[in-house]
């Protein structure tokens, strides 16, 4: 059995000293199946079942090919961890605790064969007093995890009525009864990810002993503005810390508060043996003219160094944190916008209205112990680089790590933090409510110190699900959905239990009990506005419509705040190669079988093709899903058509990502100009979704590897502080142009409208205009009749042969970092498949190192227009300064690739890794006329 040795010298040193607790990490364990048929000695903890088996060479990467289906037995097994540690001094066992930071699953804990606890919440840390169970010499710890699906099923069978939750397409684990287990909902599958239902000791575990000095915990920064929320020039900062006396009374303890290494407050008091919220120490001081913390795009996210020291003649201990000073408010005032009466829904940070631009965050891996802090930081940086200012931590996954929130604080990334409840009803028996009460309090105390958290959310779509459960087939045969029971269950959990916790522990931030919602009738008393939750007049909206044209602005509702919307794309070829074999690329049928296995949204492929075929020629055979589904035949290798499976697949995958990006572009432009009160007063866009949990079809803008999809580059442009928004109103046959600014300054802008030929890019018409925008304004600045603009008799232009190209320049250089204030914008008057185009050439002309972690790549186009140009490298850990763009004929561009890693490839290796695609090129392995009509 694995053994962790506690050295006698350490014990002797402790026995003669008065100080902080000692910790013995328990990192090495035996891991085995319940019957012992599988046994792994020296398994490393933290770890979970699948990772232990993979590390031991007993299974492959669970993400590879169809392994999710093949390895479902792992989730159905009972797994046992065992370890030993040795102590030689009985005095050292006093006040001993066995601490588990995360027990992911349903676990029984034993010490020296004595049952210590049964844990049923993966979102909590556990500390067990074990001094009476320990002995001098060898001690044994055992943790037994029972299958989570079995536990959830048993709990559901013993509950007095059926509790519905959404079920996932193409998922082996359904029905999961996941509402009955406090574990990441996505562990059981979702419509973008796999089901592994892994179990294990997913956090650090250690024996804590010998404590004599108090321990400082749960630092909290409380901000009050004594001159009112409209005057932030003076702030009273109260730093609150809970104190664990470690079982002893401590007298004459001096507590000192340092801010930026300057002593600001002190207090002498006593410390009692226990640790509760009520006996927390509070140190306050007045800070005049504070340096405020601002979200990305609005100013610097300044953080103060905060440190509390506790000391007397026998000990000296401290706790530190970096905290920002900022005021946050969610404004829900009566208004009439877009001809609709209702209430606003927007955030003010430091009294400045913020147009929220961001995305939803899902778990970064099905296996939490292999998530690296560096990867989390890279994802947040990717959001930052794309001009985002908010991330919504979705309620079907996990509470994120401290590294996540610290990085959001550092980069000015606001966080919409949901509790871990999603897409279902939940039980409300006493045991479940007591468990949730403890979990939520623990997480709020951990997270409330982070400046970036701007709002707490109770759940994701639980109220919204009531409509779906009533209309769709989620109930067992013979059972009807009872909305009255659902409302009672919901109210008991989220209104009666959870909302008061936030009122008590953190009233400085707004709380919404669900998303989407209609908001409240009243905050005190807390009264919900029940009803259809996706109406445009109140609260926030989740919008999904795959049937309508995603490039028609009229598809998108004039809602106050969009906290979810999205469209799918396939992953890149590079991502799929990570988890496939040669067999999967041998025929179209085998590839389609592989790709469809990684699609968990029912009808998702058909919906993608429906959007794609509106404007693009879909390369054969992907335009015929029925043909692709025919079992392997000699035809399906594609060889007789003159192209290979990998080449044609690559073209299809590229097109799905371009189409996805265009859908989001239309939606974002519609809602950004919609902050204009006449268009609905939209003040926030959080798209679904930022990241991937594996290499599969999804709504993400960043792939599992960290590679930016086309969408992320589009988002970067559309979320810029100032954009020109061009759209065609099909009803009036007119082009409308809006200037949209999130810049808190007046803008004077020169705009150049160019009518250009689609083949050669030559300018046939030129219009120059000027516009002035007030701070944070959206307004219509120009209108053109399409026929008037094309002026066929004058220009020979038709909808298929010409396009509108828009440039803008700042007339006040201090408002922008460069003479160009916005990215160039273009508008085509016909579907891409109908345009008059030539293939042309885009080539790399030079590659050089621009820094130790970046490369400068220069590309040049030939004499023809090139659409949706993408430069990619097989080194996916990084991003380009620009991508998925239009190149005019004979244009030269320098692109910068910034790597996330400190060590980058050589220039030669990087150059060899480059691949350039553009729309016309991807059809080159078929007759060109078949692709561009």
N, C-alpha and C positions, 0 to 999 in steps of 0.2 A: 504494500500500500504506500502511496505517496506520503512523505514525511516532511514537515516543516520544523526546523530545529531552532529553538530559542536559546541563545548562548547563555551559560551560567554567568559569565562576566557581566552581561547586560543586566541580569537580575541583581547582582551584587551592587552594581552602580546605582540602580534604582533604589534599592533598600536603604541607602544612606543619603538620598537626596530628596528634595521636595520640589516637584516640578510637574511638567505637562505629562499627559498620558503617553505611555509607550505603545507602539503598534507592531504586531507581528503579522506581516502579510501572509495570507494563505493562498499561494499562487499555484501550487502543484497538487493535483488530485488524481485519483483513479476515477475513470469514467467508464461506466458499463451499463449494459442493458439489464433489465430486472432479473432475467434468468441466468445472467452471466455468459451468454453465448457470444456477446461482444464485450471485449474488455480492453481498455486503453490505459496503460500506466503512464503517469507523468503528463496528463493533460493539463494545459495551461488555462488558468482562470484570470481575467474574464474570458468566457467562451460560452457557446451554446451547442446544442446537439449536432447540428449539421457541420459546424466548423470543426468540432473535435474529430468527427468521422473523416472529414476531408483532410485535416492535418495529419491524421494517422494513415492516410492512403486507402481508407476503406470505401470511400465514395469519391466521385469526381466533383468538380465545381457544380453545385446545385443549379446554377444558371445555364449550364451547358445543354444545348439541344432540348430534349424532352425530359430532362432529369427531374424537373418538378413533379411530373406524373410518376416517374419511376421511383422517386424517393419518398412518396407519401407514407411509407411504412415508418419513417423516422418520427413523424409527428404522432403516430399511433402507438409508439413504444413508451414504456415507463423507463426513465433513465435515472441512474443513481451515481452521485458523486461521493467519494470517500477520501478523507485525508487524516493525517495525524500530526500532532506537534508535541514537543517535549519541553517540560519545565522542571526545574530542579529546586525551586524555592517556593514553599507554600505561601510565604508572605506576598509574593508577587501576584498571587491569584486574587487578591482582594480587589473588589470593585471591578471585576473583569466583565467585559462585554464582548459578545460576538456580533460583528457588524457586517451586514450584507447591504451594499449600496443598491444592487438590483437583483432580484430573483425573478427572472422572466418566465412566468408560468405559474402552475399550481404546485407548491413545494411543501414537503414535510421536512423539518429540520430536527436532527438528533445530535446530542452531545453525549458521548460515552453511553450510547444505546438508550438514553432518556429522551423522550419526545419533548422538544422545546417549543415548537410552534408549527402552525399550518398557515402558510402565507398564500393569499389569493389575489394580490394586487401587484402587477409588474411596474406600476408607476410610483411605488413607495420604497423608501429605504427602511431597513429594519435593524434594530440594535437590541440584542437579547442579553439580559443579565445571566451570566453562567458561572459565577464564582462558586456557587454551591454544588455545581456539577463537575467541576474540574478537580483533578488530583495531581499530586506530584508525580512526575514521570511522564508516561505516554498518555495522551488524550486523543480521542477520535471524534471526528465530526462527519456526519453523513447528511446528505440532502437528496431526497427522492422526489423527482418530478413526475406527476401523473399526466397522461395525455390531455392537453387542454380541450380538445374536441369532446372527449368523454365527459370531462367535468361540466362543460357548458350544456351538453345534452342532458345529463342527470339533473342539473339545476333547472333546466326548462321543463323537464317532465314533472318535477315536484312543485312547480309554480301553478297557482290555481287557474290560470288562463294563458292562452298563447300570446307571446310578446313578439310582434313582427319586426323584422329588419330586412334590408335589401339583400338580395342574393345575386351572386356574380356569375356571369356567363362564362362557360368554358372552364369551370373551376371544380376540381375534384372534391373539394372539402365541403361543398354545400349539401344540405343546410348546416350552417355552423353554429347557430344560436349564440352568436358572439356577444349579444347584449348582456349575457349572464357572466361574462368573465372580464375582469379589468386587465386588459392586455390590448396592445395595438390592434385596432380593427383590421388594418391592412395586412396583419400577419395571416389572416384567413382568406386573403385574396381581395382584389378590388377591380374596378373596370380598367385599370392601367397596370396591374401587377399580379404577381404569382401568390400562391398559398403555400407556405411552408410550416406555419404554426410551430415554430421552433421553441425549444425550452432550454433553460440553462442558467448558470450563475453569470449573468450578463454584466455585472459590475464588480468593483473591487470588494474583496472580503478579507477581514483581518480581525485578530484578537486585540482588543484594547484593554490595557491593564495598568495598574500602578498610578492612576491619576491622583494627584493631590492638589494641583493648582486648578483654579477655575478655567473653564473654556468659554470663549466668546463665540456666539453663533448668530445666524439670522440677522446680519446687519441690514438695516433699512434706512433709507434716506427720505425724510418727510420734508416737503417744501410748502411753506405758507408765505403768501405775499401780503404783508400787513397793510399796505396801501391799496389793496384791491387788485383783482385780476387784470385790470386795465393799466396798472402801473407796476412794471416788473423791475423797477430800479432798485428795489429793496426786497430781499428774500430772507426769511427766517429758516435756517436749516436745522433740523433736528435729526441727529443720528441716533438711532435706536439699535441696541444690541441685546440679545438675550444672553443670560449668564448661567452656565451650568456649574454649580458649586461642587460637583463631583462627590456629593455625599457629605461634605464638611461645611461648617460655618467659617467664613473668612471675614475678619474685622479690618477696619482702617485700609480699605482698598481704594486707591486713587485711580480714577478713570480720567483719561486725557484725550481730547479730540484734536487731531492735527489735520489741517487742510492745506495742501501743497507745502507740507513740512513746517507749517507755522501753527503753534499752539493757539487754539481758539476758545477752548472751554475745558473746565475740569470739575471734578466732583469727588468727594471722599464719602464712602458709604460702606455698608457691610454687604456680604454676599451670602445668601441662604443656600442650604444644601441642594435644593432641587433646581429645576429650570423650567420656567413657564413664561408665557407671553406677558403675564401681569407683572412679574418682577424684573422686566427688562430695564436696563439703564438707558436714560435719554440725556443727551448732551446737545444743547442748542446754542446758536449764536446768530447774529445778524450780519448778513453779507450785503454790502452796498455796491451798486453798479456791477452786478455779477456778469461774467462772460456767459452768455446764454448758449445752450446746446440747440443746434438747428438740424433739421432733416436734410438729406442730400439734395442739393440744388438750391437751398435757401440760405446757406451760411455754414459756418464751421461747427462741427459737432464737438464742442469743447468739453473736456472731462476734467474734473477736479480730482486730485489724489486725496482720498479720505482714509484716515487711520485712527483707530481707537486703541489705546494702550490701557491695560489694567495691571496694577502692580501694588505690592506692599513689600515688607522686608523679606518675605519668603518666596515670592514669585514675580515674574514679569511676562505677560502674554499680550498678544495683539491680534487685530483683525483689520484688513484693508480692503478697499474697493475704489474703483474709478466711477465717479457719478457726474452727471450733467445737471445743470439747472435749466428747467424749461417748464412751461405751463401748457397743458394739453386740455382741450375741450372738444366734445362732440356736439355740434350745433344742430338742433332739431327745432327750428322755429316755423311758425305758420307762414305759408308762402303760396303764391300762385305762379307757377312756372310751366312753360309749354302749354298754356291754357288749362292746366290741371291744378286744382287746389290740393294742398297737402302740407307736408313739412319738409324742410331742408334736411340734408344728411351730409354733413361735412365736418372736417377737422380743422380746428385752429391750433396752431402751435405758436406760442408766444404772441398771441393775438393776430397772427397772420393767417388768413385762409389758405389752406394747403390743398392743391389738387393732387390727390393721391394717385401715384403711378407705380404699379407693382405687380406681384404675382403670388400665387399660392405655393406653399412649401409642403412637400410630402416627405415621408421617411426616405433617406438617401440610400438605404440598403435594407433588404429583408433580414439581414443578420447584423444586429446593432454592434456587435463586438468587433467587426472588421471596418467600421466607420472610422476614418482618420480625421483628426481635427483639421489637418491641412486641407482635406477635401471639402469639409464644411466651409472653411474660410474662403476657399476658391469659388464655391457656389455663391456665397454672399458677395464676393467681389464681382462676380459675373453680373449679379443684379445691380450692384453699384455702377459698374461700367456701362450698363444699359440705361442709365438715368432713372433708375427706380428709387423710390423713397419709402416703400413699405413692402413687407413680406407678411403674408397671412399664414400662420402655423396652423394647418388644417387639423380638425378635431378627430380624424380617423386614424391618426398615426401615434406619435410619441411626443411627450414634452421634450424639447431639445436640450442639448448639453449647455453647460455654462459657457463653453467656448463660443457657441452660436450667439448667445445674447451679448457677450462681451464684444464680439466682432461687429454686431449690429450697432451697439453703442458707439464703437470707434468710427464706423463709417457713416453714421447718421441715417441708419436704416430703421424706420419705424416698424414696429411689430404689432400685428393683430393676433393676439394669443388666445387660441381656443382651448377649452378643456377637452379631454379625450372622450368625446361622445359624438357619434356620427350616424346619420342615415338609418335611424331605427327608433323604436320605443325601448324603454328600459324598465326593469322591475323597480318596485318601491317598497319591498319588504324591509323590516327593521334592520336586518343584517346588512343588506346592500346599502341602505342609506347611511348607516354608521361607517361603513367602509369608505364610501364616497366622501363623507364629511372629513375623515382623517386624511384622505388622499389630497383633496382640494386644499385644505389648510396647509399641508406640508409643501405643496407646489407653490402656493401663493407666497408663503414665507420665503421660499427659495428664490422666486423670480421677481418679486416686487421691487427689488433694489435696482433693477436694470432700467436705465433711462429710456431706452428705445421702445419699451412696451407702452403702446399708446392706448390700447383698448383690450379689455377682457371679453371673450366670447364664451357662452355657456356650452354651445354645441354647434355642429354642422348639420343643417337641414333636417333636424328632428321634427320640428313643427311642419315643415314643408312636406315631409313624408306622409303626414296624415292624409293629404289629398291623394297621393299615389296609392297608399294602402287601401283607400276606399274605392279607387277606380280600377286597380290592377290586381292581378292574381298573385298575391303574396300570402294569402291565408290558407290554412289546411282545408281539405274538402269538408264541406258542411259547416264551416266557420265563417262568419262575417266580421269585418272590421268594425269595432265599436268605438266611435270617436269620443263618446262621453268618457269611457274608461281611459282612452289615450290622453285626453286633456287632463284628467285627474292625475294620472301617472306623471305626465310632464310637469304639471304645476307643483306637485309634491317635491319633485327632484330639483327642478331648475329655478322655480320661483320661491318656494318655501324654504328649501335647504341651501342651495348654492348662492343665490343672490344675497342673502344676509351675510354670508361669509365674506364676500367682497366689500359690503358696506362696513363690516367690522375691521377687516385686515388691510384694506386698501381702497379707500373712498376717493383717492386722488385721481383715479382714472375712470372713464366711462365703462359701463358693463352692459352688454346686450345678451339676452338669454339665448338667442339663436341667430343664425344667419342662413338664409335670408329671413327678414322679419318685417313687420309693419310698425315696429317701434312700440311706444307706450301711449296709453291715455294719460297716465300719471306716474310720476316717479315716487311720490310719497302721498298715498300708498302706492306700491308697485302694482300697476294694473296694465296688463297686456292689451294690445289691440289685435284680437284674434281675427282670423279670416285668411283669405288667399294671400300668401306671403310674398308673391312676386309681382304685386301691383307696383306701378311706377310712382305713385304719389307719396309713399311713406317708406322709410327704412332703406335697406339695401336689397339688391336683386341678384339672383343667379339666373343666367340666361343661356339656354342651349337650344338651338334650332338648326338641325342639319338638313332639313328639307328645302328651306328657302335659299335664295341666292345669297351667299355670304359676302358677295362684293356689291350688293345693293344696299345703300345706307338705310333704306326704309325697313330692312330686316330687323334693325336693332332698336329697341324701345328707348324712349327718352326718360330713362330712370334717373333717380337722384344719385345713386351710387351702385356700381356694378362690382360685387365682390367675387363673382365667378362668371366666366364665360369661356368658350373655347371650341376648337376644332382639332381633329387628330391629324397626325402624319406618321409615316413609317420612320423607323430609325435609319441611319445611314448604313451604307454597305460596310464601312469600317467597324461600326458597332456590331452588326450581325456576324461579321467574321470572327469576333471574339468568342462567340458562343455557338458556332456551327461547325460542321465538318464538310469535307469535300463532297460527301454524299448528298448534302442538302443543296448543293449547287450543280448537281449533275443533270437535272432536268427541271423544266418549269413546274411540273407537278410536285416534285420533291421539295423545291424551294417554297412553293405556295403552301404546302402542308406545314413546313417549318414556320413560315411567317404567320399563318393563320393560328397556329398554336400560341403565338405570342400576342394575339389580339383578344382582349378580354371585354371589349365593349360590343355588345350584340349589335349586329348590322353595321359595325363601324367601317368595315372595308367598303361596303356598298355606299355608305354615306360619303366616304372620301372620294370614291370614283364619281359619284353624282356631282359633287362640286367640281372635281377636276375636269370632267368632260364638258362642262359649260364653256370653258375658255381655252382648254388645251386639247391637242390631239394626243390621246393616251396611246402609248406604243403597244402594238400587238406583242404578246397575247393578253396584256393586263386589262384591256378593254372588254375582255370576255371571261368573267370569273368562272362561268360554267365550263369553258374549255380547260381552264387551269385546274379544275377539280377532277378532271378525268384521270384515272390512274395511269401510271407511267406507260408510255408507248414510245416507239422510236421517233415519232414526230416531235415529242415534247422536249427533245434536246435542243431544238432550234437550229441545228446545223444546216438543215436544208433551206432555211430562210436567209442564211448568210450572216448570222450573228450568233454570239455565244450567250448562254444564260447569264453569267455574271455581268456582262456589258449591258444587256437589256434590263436586267434587274436594277443595276445602278441608275439607269435613266429613269426608271419608274420611281425609285426611292427619292431621287432628286426632285422629280415633279411633285410628289406628295408634299415635300417640305416647302417648295415654292408656293404651292396652292395654299397650304396652311398659313404661311406668312402673309399672303394677300388677304385672306379672310380676316386675320387680326388687324392688318393695316386699315382695312375699311372700318372695322368696329372701333378701333382706337381713334381714328380721325373723326368719326361720327360723334363719339362721346366727348372728345376733347373740345371740339367746337360747340358741343352741347352744354358747356358750362355757361354759355350765354343763356340768360333767363328765358328768352323766347323759345329756346330749344330744349328746355327741361331742367336747367340748372344742375347738370351732372357734375359731380365734384370728386369722383374717384373711379379708378379702373384697376381691378386686381384680376389678372387673367389666370385661367387654369391651363397649365401649371408650369412652375419654374423648372422643376427637375424630374428625373426619372429614378425609379427604384430598381430597374433592370433594363436589359436591351429588348424593348418591345414597342409595339405601336402605342402611341399615347398622345396627349395634348401638350407635351413638354416643349420648352424652348432650349433646354440644355440636356444633352443625352447623359446616360449613366456614366460614360467615360469623362464627362466634363466638356465634351465638344459642343460648341454652339451650333444649333440648327440655323437654317436660314431665318427662321422666326426671330431668333434673338437679335440678329443684326437689324432686321426690320424694326423690332421693338426699340432698339437703341436710337434709331432715327425718329420714330414716332413719339417717343417719350422725351425728346430733346426739349430744352426750356422754351424754345420758340420754333413753331412749325408753320408752314403754309399748307393748308388743307384744301385739296382740290377734289371735287366730286361732280358727277353728272346727274342732274335731275331728269330722269327719263320721262316724267310726266310733262315737263315743260320744254324738254329738249334744250336745256341750258346748262352751262358750266358755272358752278358757284365756287368762289375762292374765299377762304377765311384765313385771317391771321389769328393765331392762337398763342398767347404768351403766358408763361408762368414766371416771368421775370418781374420783380418788384420795382421796376423803373419804367418811365416812358420810353417808347421805342419809335424811332423814325427809320423807316425802311424803304429802300428802293427795290422795286420788283421788276424783273424783265420776263415777259412772256414771249416764248419763241415757238412758232409753228415749224416743225421739222419733218423731213421725209423719213419714213420708217426704214428704207433701205440704206441710203447713203448718209442720212443724218443732216443734210444741208438745211439751212434756215431759209424758209420761204416767206416768213412774216415775223415782224418784231414789234412788240408793244412794251413801252416803258411806263411805269406808274410809281407813285409814292404813296405810302400809307403811314399813319400815326396810330399807335396803340397805347392805351393807358396801362398802368401796372396790372398784371394778372388778367388781362382782357382777352375775350374772344369776340370777334366781330367779322361780318361779311365785308370784304374789301373790293370785290370785283365780280361781275357777272358777264358771261358771254353767251350769246346764242350759238349753238353748235354750227349751224349752217353759215351764220355770219362769220364765225371764226375761221372755218375751213375755206370759205370764199372760193369755191371750186373754179369759177370762171377766171379768177385772178391768179390762183395758185396751182390749179389742177389737183388739189388735194381731195381725197375721199376719206371716209372713215377708216379704210384699210391701209391707206398709203401715207398718212401723216399723223403726227401726235403732238401734244402740247408739252413743252419743256419749260419749267419755271425756275428761275434763279432769284435769290434775294440777297441784298447787301445792306449792312448797317450804315446809316448816315451819321451815326454817333458812335465812333470807334470805341468809346469807353464802355459801351453796353455789351461788347462781345470780345472774345479772345482773338478773333481774326476778322479780316474784312468781310468774310462771308458769315452771315448771321444764322443761316439755316441750310440744311441739306437741299440739294436740288430735288425738285419734285417733277414727276412726269405723269401724263394721263393719256391713255390710248382710247380711241373711240370705237374699237371693235375687239372681239375676242382675240387673244394671242394667236390662236390657230388660224385666224383669217387674215392676219396682217401680211403685207407685202414685205418679206424679209429675204435676206441672203445669209448664208452660213457665216462667212467671215472667219477671222482667226483672232484669237487672243493668246498671246504667248508671254512667257517669263523672259525678260531680257537681262535681269541682273539680280543677284542675291548677295547681300553683305550683312555682316553682324553690326547692329546698331548699338548694342550694349551687351553685357554679359548674359542677359536673359532674353534678348530680342533680336529679330532679324528684320532687315528692310528688303522687301521684294518689289521690284519694279516690273510692271506688266504693260503691254502695249497692244492696242487693237489695230486691225487692218482697216480697209476702207469701208467697212459696213458696221451698222449698229449691232451691238451685242447685248442681249437681254439676260438679266439675272446671272451675272458673272460671279462665279464662286471660285476662290482659291483655297484649297485645302491641303493640309499636311497630315501624314500618318502620325505625326506627333500631336496628339489631340489635347495635351495638357497645356492649353493656352488659348489665346483669342487673337483675332485680326482687328486692326484699326477700322476696317470697313470690309464688307462682303455682301454678296447677293445684290449687286448694284447694276445699273445700266452704264455701258461704256459707249460714248460717242465714237464715230469713226476717227481713226488715227489719233486716239487719245492715249496719253501715258499717265499711269497712276503709280504712286509709291504706297505700298501697304506695309504696315508694321505688324509682325507677329510677336506678341508678348507671351513668353512662356511662364507658367506658374512655378516651374522648378528652378532651383539654383543652378543645376547642371543641364546644359543644353547640348544638342548634337553639334557636330562640326558643320561648317558651311556646306561642304560637299554632300554630307548625308542629308542635311535639311533640303538642299536643292533637289536631290534625287527623290525626296518624299513628296514633292509638290505635284498637285494635280489641278488643272484649270478646267472648269465646266462653264458653259453658258447654254441658253435655251436651244439655240439652233444646233449646237454641236451634239447634243444628246440624241438627236435623231439620225446621226450620220451613218449608223449601221443599218438603216433602212432607206428606201428611196425618199429623198428629201421632200418631194411633192406630196407624199403621203402624210407627212408630219405637219407641214405648214401649207395650208390650203390657199 
